[in-house]
Amino acid sequence: MNGRKTIWLEEVALNVLRIVAGFLFWQHGVQKLFGVLGRDTPVDFFTLLGLAGILETVGGVLLVLGLFTRPVAFLLAGEMAWAYFSSHAPSGFWPIQNRGELASLYSFLFVYFAARGGGAFGIDGLVRLRKRRRAAPVDLGVGKDEEAGSEGEDIPELTEEDLAEDPEVAELLGDNP
């Protein structure tokens, strides 16, 4: 696969992962708050489980929409780490034994979203794209004061090392990594 197809595929996979994780996580919150989807009664609203239900419901919706993805994912990662260590870890060391594999998986998945972001197909991505389009074109100084020798003096040159570190830069320049 060439670079653009790979970048596009990675972007689609990231967004699908974010949407599916947010939808599945939202179901846990709705289950707690409303006593549906396999739960007979809702939890008491003003308890830790009620707070967890609020975080899971609202956080799940925000993840599906791709809105405030990084801070929401950071908060939800902390919630899931707290859930694991307060509810599951006392029952045994291994997540498979203490039934904490889902909490630990969600926690690490949300750490990934907090670090990586939600992708281009969420509201955050659309806002970022709109800001880029509104940004003024960069003045490279070409054509101004050429007789003074200022042509491109302040512009650092990109090296192959820079391109290797950031595939998005390579995509913008039209190179296929």
Secondary structure, 3 states (H helix, E strand, C coil): CCHHHHHHHHHHHHHHHHHHHHHHHHHHHHHHHHCCCCCCCCCCCCCHHHHHHHHHHHHHHHHHHCCCHHHHHHHHHHHHHHHHHHHHHHHCCCHHHHCCHHHHHHHHHHHHHHHHCCCCCCHHHHHHHHHHHHCCCCCCCCCCCHHHCCCCCCCCCCCHHHHHHCHHHHHHHCCCC
